[in-house]
Amino acid sequence: MKLRNSKAAGMLKNFEKLFDGQFLERGRDYYKEGAVKNVLKEGNTIIANVQGNELYRVSIDLKREEMECSCPGDFNCKHMAAVLYSLRANKADETDKLFAPLKNKPKEELEEIIKKMVMENPEHAIFINSDKTGLEKEIRQLWLTEDEYSFQMKSGRLLEMASKIDKPLELQLKLFRKLFDIYDHNGALESIEPTMFKLLKEIRKELKKPENKTQKPKTIKEIKNLVNEYDWFLDAIE
């Protein structure tokens, strides 16, 4: 696996300094035990699953030196360390090579593959109906389930897809209101805070655009009022 810039290579070479000793050691054990699953690499973006008490999703941006994990920890965790050990050992599938066989499959077979994936993982249905109306419906229906990992995956995908449509601010705000409602009703659910912070950063980015200039004061006021009791969110929007 070749890294595309020196900064990314530097992170992979020296990641030990980013972790407390106990998390680094446990992450090394996780890697050796084969707990790291489905490591995918596209450019300098990595996603992987790590089997701990539950199946956790780790995402790493080697260029920006940013990491996230779906586990409850608010620190660089053992699951992140395990994935980095796996990457250092060149155990990642490049997405270009992984998906290359799909180019030669007929349409009917591709449809069957997609149907099977959606039936096994219903949260993937969002990719089929990804226009504004479809995304609005998915946001309305979003609610916390017993499978917290699937919820995190779906809310993260909604964030990503809402940010890619034309004029995304309206959908981003709807998604933040929904996530905040879930967050507030579940006693400040820490596991969805990373998605909410990322969403606020996307909203802030949109508010800097000239076409949203008139909406900025009203939007910021609404968010401030909404998160009044959780003022740690304000840094992401101000």
C-alpha positions as CSV (number, residue, x, y, z in Angstrom):
1,M,0.0,0.0,0.0
2,K,1.6,3.3,-1.1
3,L,0.6,6.5,0.8
4,R,0.2,9.5,-1.5
5,N,1.9,12.2,0.6
6,S,4.6,12.4,3.2
7,K,2.3,13.7,5.9
8,A,0.1,10.6,5.7
9,A,3.2,8.4,5.7
10,G,4.5,10.2,8.7
11,M,1.3,9.6,10.7
12,L,1.4,5.9,9.9
13,K,5.1,5.7,10.9
14,N,4.7,7.6,14.2
15,F,1.2,7.0,15.3
16,E,2.3,5.4,18.7
17,K,2.8,8.9,20.1
18,L,-0.9,9.6,19.6
19,F,-2.0,7.0,22.2
20,D,-1.8,6.3,25.8
21,G,0.3,3.2,26.5
22,Q,-2.5,0.9,27.6
23,F,-4.7,1.7,24.6
24,L,-1.7,1.2,22.3
25,E,-0.9,-2.1,23.8
26,R,-4.5,-3.3,23.7
27,G,-4.8,-2.1,20.1
28,R,-1.8,-4.1,19.2
29,D,-3.4,-7.2,20.8
30,Y,-6.6,-6.6,18.9
31,Y,-4.7,-6.5,15.6
32,K,-2.7,-9.7,16.4
33,E,-6.0,-11.4,17.5
34,G,-7.5,-10.7,14.1
35,A,-10.1,-8.3,15.4
36,V,-9.6,-5.8,12.6
37,K,-12.1,-6.5,9.7
38,N,-12.9,-5.1,6.3
39,V,-10.2,-2.5,6.0
40,L,-10.9,-0.3,3.0
41,K,-8.6,2.5,1.7
42,E,-9.5,5.2,-0.8
43,G,-6.7,7.7,-1.2
44,N,-5.8,8.7,2.3
45,T,-9.2,7.8,3.8
46,I,-9.5,4.6,5.7
47,I,-12.6,2.8,7.1
48,A,-12.6,-0.5,9.0
49,N,-14.5,-2.5,11.5
50,V,-13.0,-3.7,14.8
51,Q,-14.6,-6.5,16.8
52,G,-14.6,-5.5,20.5
53,N,-17.5,-5.8,22.9
54,E,-19.5,-4.8,19.8
55,L,-18.5,-4.3,16.2
56,Y,-17.1,-0.8,16.0
57,R,-16.5,1.4,12.9
58,V,-13.2,3.3,12.7
59,S,-12.5,6.0,10.1
60,I,-9.1,7.6,9.6
61,D,-8.0,10.5,7.4
62,L,-4.2,10.0,7.2
63,K,-3.7,13.4,5.4
64,R,-5.6,15.4,8.0
65,E,-4.5,13.2,10.8
66,E,-8.0,12.8,12.0
67,M,-9.6,9.7,13.5
68,E,-13.1,8.7,14.6
69,C,-14.5,5.5,16.3
70,S,-18.1,4.5,17.0
71,C,-17.1,3.3,20.5
72,P,-18.2,5.4,23.5
73,G,-14.7,6.7,24.2
74,D,-13.8,10.4,23.7
75,F,-10.1,9.7,23.2
76,N,-7.8,7.9,20.7
77,C,-8.9,4.4,21.5
78,K,-7.6,0.9,21.1
79,H,-9.8,0.3,18.1
80,M,-8.1,3.1,16.2
81,A,-4.7,1.8,17.2
82,A,-5.6,-1.7,16.0
83,V,-6.5,-0.3,12.6
84,L,-3.3,1.7,12.3
85,Y,-1.3,-1.5,13.1
86,S,-3.2,-3.2,10.3
87,L,-2.4,-0.4,7.9
88,R,1.2,-0.4,8.8
89,A,1.3,-4.1,7.8
90,N,-0.3,-3.2,4.5
91,K,-3.5,-5.0,5.2
92,A,-6.0,-2.9,3.4
93,D,-8.1,-3.3,0.3
94,E,-7.8,-0.5,-2.3
95,T,-11.4,0.4,-3.3
96,D,-10.4,0.7,-7.0
97,K,-9.2,-2.9,-7.1
98,L,-12.0,-4.2,-4.8
99,F,-14.8,-2.8,-7.0
100,A,-13.2,-3.3,-10.4
101,P,-15.0,-6.7,-11.0
102,L,-18.3,-4.8,-10.9
103,K,-17.6,-3.1,-14.2
104,N,-18.0,-6.4,-16.0
105,K,-21.2,-7.6,-14.3
106,P,-24.5,-7.2,-16.1
107,K,-27.1,-4.8,-14.8
108,E,-29.4,-7.5,-13.5
109,E,-26.6,-9.1,-11.4
110,L,-25.7,-5.7,-10.0
111,E,-29.4,-5.1,-9.0
112,E,-29.4,-8.4,-7.2
113,I,-26.2,-7.6,-5.4
114,I,-27.7,-4.2,-4.3
115,K,-31.0,-5.8,-3.2
116,K,-29.2,-8.4,-1.1
117,M,-27.1,-5.7,0.6
118,V,-30.1,-3.6,1.4
119,M,-32.1,-6.6,2.8
120,E,-29.2,-7.5,5.0
121,N,-28.4,-3.9,5.9
122,P,-31.6,-1.8,5.7
123,E,-29.7,1.4,6.5
124,H,-28.1,1.1,3.0
125,A,-31.5,1.8,1.4
126,I,-30.7,5.5,1.6
127,F,-28.3,5.2,-1.3
128,I,-31.1,4.2,-3.6
129,N,-33.4,7.1,-2.9
130,S,-30.8,9.9,-2.4
131,D,-32.6,12.9,-3.9
132,K,-33.8,15.7,-1.6
133,T,-37.3,14.2,-1.1
134,G,-35.8,10.8,-0.3
135,L,-33.3,12.3,2.2
136,E,-36.0,14.3,3.9
137,K,-38.0,11.1,4.4
138,E,-35.0,9.3,5.8
139,I,-34.3,12.2,8.3
140,R,-38.0,12.1,9.5
141,Q,-37.8,8.4,10.1
142,L,-34.4,8.5,11.8
143,W,-34.6,7.3,15.4
144,L,-32.3,5.5,17.8
145,T,-32.6,1.7,17.8
146,E,-31.0,-1.0,19.9
147,D,-28.4,-1.4,17.2
148,E,-26.5,1.8,18.0
149,Y,-23.8,1.1,15.5
150,S,-26.3,0.9,12.6
151,F,-27.8,4.2,13.8
152,Q,-24.4,5.9,13.8
153,M,-23.7,4.5,10.3
154,K,-27.0,5.8,8.9
155,S,-26.8,9.2,10.5
156,G,-23.2,9.6,9.2
157,R,-24.4,8.6,5.7
158,L,-27.2,11.1,5.9
159,L,-24.8,13.8,6.8
160,E,-22.5,12.9,3.9
161,M,-25.3,12.7,1.4
162,A,-27.1,15.9,2.6
163,S,-23.9,17.8,2.2
164,K,-23.5,16.7,-1.4
165,I,-26.9,17.9,-2.8
166,D,-27.4,21.3,-4.4
167,K,-28.0,23.9,-1.7
168,P,-27.6,21.6,1.3
169,L,-28.2,24.0,4.2
170,E,-31.9,23.3,4.6
171,L,-31.3,19.5,4.8
172,Q,-28.4,19.9,7.1
173,L,-30.5,21.9,9.5
174,K,-33.3,19.4,9.5
175,L,-30.8,16.6,10.2
176,F,-29.2,18.5,13.1
177,R,-32.6,19.2,14.6
178,K,-33.5,15.5,14.4
179,L,-30.1,14.4,15.8
180,F,-30.4,16.9,18.6
181,D,-33.9,15.7,19.5
182,I,-32.5,12.1,19.7
183,Y,-29.5,13.4,21.7
184,D,-31.6,15.3,24.2
185,H,-34.2,12.6,24.7
186,N,-31.5,10.0,25.4
187,G,-29.7,12.0,28.1
188,A,-26.9,13.6,26.0
189,L,-26.0,10.5,24.1
190,E,-22.2,10.8,23.7
191,S,-21.9,8.3,20.8
192,I,-23.6,10.7,18.3
193,E,-21.7,13.8,19.4
194,P,-19.0,13.3,16.7
195,T,-21.6,13.3,13.9
196,M,-23.3,16.4,15.4
197,F,-20.0,18.3,15.6
198,K,-19.2,17.3,12.0
199,L,-22.7,18.4,10.9
200,L,-22.3,21.8,12.6
201,K,-19.0,22.3,10.8
202,E,-20.7,21.6,7.5
203,I,-23.5,24.1,8.4
204,R,-20.9,26.7,9.3
205,K,-19.2,26.1,6.0
206,E,-22.5,26.7,4.1
207,L,-23.3,29.8,6.1
208,K,-20.0,31.4,4.8
209,K,-21.4,31.2,1.2
210,P,-22.7,34.5,-0.2
211,E,-26.1,33.0,-1.1
212,N,-26.7,32.1,2.6
213,K,-25.6,35.4,4.0
214,T,-29.1,36.6,5.0
215,Q,-29.8,33.2,6.7
216,K,-26.7,33.3,8.9
217,P,-28.0,35.3,11.9
218,K,-31.3,33.5,12.1
219,T,-29.6,30.1,11.7
220,I,-27.0,30.7,14.4
221,K,-29.6,32.1,16.8
222,E,-31.7,29.0,16.3
223,I,-28.8,26.6,16.9
224,K,-27.7,28.6,20.0
225,N,-31.2,28.4,21.4
226,L,-31.5,24.7,20.6
227,V,-28.2,23.7,22.3
228,N,-28.5,26.1,25.1
229,E,-28.0,23.5,27.8
230,Y,-25.2,21.8,25.9
231,D,-22.9,24.8,25.2
232,W,-20.0,22.7,24.1
233,F,-21.6,22.5,20.7
234,L,-21.2,26.3,20.2
235,D,-17.5,26.2,19.4
236,A,-18.4,24.2,16.2
237,I,-20.8,26.9,14.9
238,E,-19.4,30.2,16.0
